[in-house]
């Protein structure tokens, strides 16, 4: 059974159809890239899956349960975590706190435990801290040590992206949605992050869907590529297959002028 | 960096710049006229600071020329821009501007004197006022005197910049100390009840410092400030150091010291001051509650007084024999848990409908809720249950060991208030650094993202509302027992605003900051219906509140004693710079590969 399956997913904003009936499946352990020109509905697709906007029509079946219309926090709890295209951290919280917040839906102690400092509360706080540090160490030396207590807004752009991935990892997802993880990174950082995305699967066991514009990254890590244009899936398959598909080329480059007239 | 700016760029704003002199001089003059015309001068003149030469009124009046002088001679140092050297022209310019301000005030006195009809529209403009304004010298000499004094004070303000920084600081601390000792006359008088020599030496029999004692205080404070440089600011920065564990330790030490002081002080204070301290405690309780809602969770609640009212009225209904409809006549202790439950329910009732609202909308709707509660209590519908405008009277005090503690035994009641404040402070301290506290922080930072990373924002918001409501009901329950009666006019919208101002001025997000805010605003200025230490402020309280709020927003938006995080948030740019410099150092040490 597929890990995530969408059937006839539709979403319009006023008269604009952002997603017009997308059927999409991903199996456990896959890395799938979603590509398409600007305005193709890629981010809208993510927003609908992660619950930021409920779909107008269609079903989103995650691990056998239809999660369409659930609140984002419930969907995160069910096991889908995401990052944002325009990095959205909690800028004034520290690096460590950002990751700790990510663990919110996996921890349980409430106000009572905090006020009376129950042993269970303290144990959980310790575990949260250890786990946050462990997750951050996944990124090598970049987000550890003196970084722990720095507010997120001082981080460099690349580090913010890493921290956002770390925060998503902290929610213990099975499916990770990465929205343009390498946008704004320099070539060197891009190479590094590409490796890291591979590791997200091989070491951490996440299934990954990512939106990406950098075709080298797409070609390198994805098992499968899905191409969206005008909210519709126009092609699907291996990178080689998709990159030679004439619909895809047309979506990206347009049709030659004489053909258009014909 | 290729541009080297010539001094020309800065001389435009300093020296003998006629436009600036006119602008500041006239503004200052208008300010002096304003202070006089609203009756502030006459009212504050009754309070002597240094007998017989300086009253609070004149201090306020002449603070304006001083400020003018200070502004005229100030050099704003900018990186990469040459600052013009100080010249005597600064002092002259300051004196001219200050003189102009005094002259305007003098002209105003002549105008008032010449046109007694003005009194019909501005009742404050009495002959007595003219006398006060012209220092009792008649309008002609008064005009000259005001001009000269204005010029002199402004020159003094300008000359301040010439002092070496260390001396300038010492002088400033000394002057502030003199004012503080004079203002805190009642407190010092009470504290040294057992050793009358000190207050007898300090204060003249009709109030205010004597000239001799003012000089002594000035010299002692100035000397201390000169020889112990930087102790006081370092105390403040000690509470804000970046290192988390150090900050924590320092805060703990500060908390212990403050607790000890707070435990001892009421012993020495008289009834009036303990009453005042109790009021501070009540507002501090509400401030701590609102701090959770606004400071931690970022939900701007302008109707917070509603929860205070729920606490007070629930206590009244449950304990008073005169409760009109339902009078179980419980003791305060029996009622207290029920009060908390009622407050929690009120928190949920108010919180649920506004859960989807944000920012301005939330503020307006809660503002409405605050008024609705008061108007409902007054309405024909609920009057039979809660007494309407008659209120509920004969609320018993808090029974402790067979006796009842209430407003009449304020010296004991204050301890009770402080105990609840301690509980509230402890609760908010513990909650801040917990899973719930982090959820609130995430909510404040970015609600959508908080939801997307798995924080149940509906639940987190309700938790914040309920916690805030419960802390406000602490204050409500105490208030009922203290006053012995509740009326709807104790729960006007103004109370909500004042609590919010306490939180903002003190330092949002910081327990100690809220305490400082409550002490300064409620203790010194006074609450909406409660007199403060400066009783003369009574009718001008709201004006001063407003002025203080505007000033704080412009100059210190993080509050008097901010939380480290809030300060960093509001000064992101500087912080980024520092971090950038830091990182330069760090990079050299660890030399990580890549970017």
Contacts between the chains, C-beta under 8 A, distances in Angstrom:
chain1	res1	chain2	res2	distance
A	50	B	452	6.1
A	51	B	452	7.8
A	52	B	448	6.9
A	52	B	452	6.6
A	71	B	451	6.9
A	71	B	456	7.7
A	72	B	448	7.9
A	72	B	451	4.5
A	72	B	452	4.7
A	73	B	451	5.2
A	73	B	452	7.7
A	73	B	454	5.2
A	73	B	455	6.0
A	73	B	456	4.8
A	73	B	457	6.9
A	76	B	452	6.6
A	76	B	453	6.3
A	76	B	454	3.7
A	77	B	454	5.7
A	81	B	453	7.4
A	81	B	454	7.9
A	82	B	452	6.4
A	84	B	449	7.3
A	88	B	446	6.0
A	88	B	448	7.7
A	88	B	449	4.7
A	89	B	449	7.8
A	90	B	441	6.9
A	90	B	442	5.5
A	90	B	445	3.9
A	90	B	446	6.2
A	90	B	449	7.0
A	90	B	450	7.8
A	91	B	445	6.7
A	92	B	441	8.0
A	92	B	445	6.1
A	92	B	565	5.9
A	92	B	568	6.9
A	92	B	569	4.7
A	93	B	438	7.7
A	93	B	441	5.7
A	93	B	442	7.2
A	93	B	445	6.4
A	97	B	438	6.2
A	97	B	441	7.1
A	100	B	438	5.7
A	101	B	438	5.1
A	101	B	439	7.0
A	101	B	441	7.4
A	101	B	442	4.6
A	101	B	450	7.3
A	101	B	453	6.1
A	101	B	455	6.7
A	102	B	453	5.2
A	102	B	454	7.1
A	104	B	435	6.4
A	104	B	438	7.0
A	104	B	439	5.7
A	104	B	442	7.6
A	104	B	453	7.1
A	104	B	454	5.3
A	104	B	455	4.9
A	105	B	453	7.9
A	105	B	454	3.2
A	105	B	455	7.3
A	105	B	456	7.8
A	106	B	454	7.8
A	107	B	435	5.6
A	109	B	434	7.4
A	109	B	435	5.7
A	110	B	435	7.5
A	110	B	436	6.5
A	111	B	431	6.2
A	111	B	434	7.5
A	111	B	436	5.3
A	111	B	463	6.5
A	111	B	467	7.1
A	113	B	434	7.6
A	114	B	430	5.0
A	114	B	431	5.4
A	114	B	434	3.4
A	114	B	435	7.1
A	114	B	436	6.2
A	114	B	437	7.3
A	115	B	426	7.7
A	115	B	427	5.5
A	115	B	430	5.1
A	115	B	431	6.8
A	117	B	430	6.8
A	121	B	434	7.3
A	124	B	435	7.5
A	125	B	434	7.3
A	125	B	435	7.8
A	128	B	435	7.5
A	141	B	590	7.1
A	141	B	592	5.5
A	142	B	592	7.0
A	146	B	586	6.4
A	149	B	242	7.3
A	149	B	243	7.8
A	149	B	244	5.8
A	150	B	579	6.8
A	151	B	565	7.6
A	151	B	568	6.1
A	151	B	575	7.6
A	153	B	572	6.3
A	153	B	576	7.2
A	154	B	575	7.1
A	154	B	576	6.0
A	154	B	579	4.1
A	154	B	580	7.9
A	154	B	583	7.9
A	156	B	595	6.8
A	158	B	595	6.1
A	167	B	453	5.9
A	168	B	453	7.3
A	170	B	453	7.9
A	171	B	453	6.1
A	171	B	454	5.0
A	186	B	595	6.4
A	188	B	594	5.8
A	188	B	595	6.7
A	189	B	594	6.8
A	189	B	595	5.8
A	192	B	594	6.7
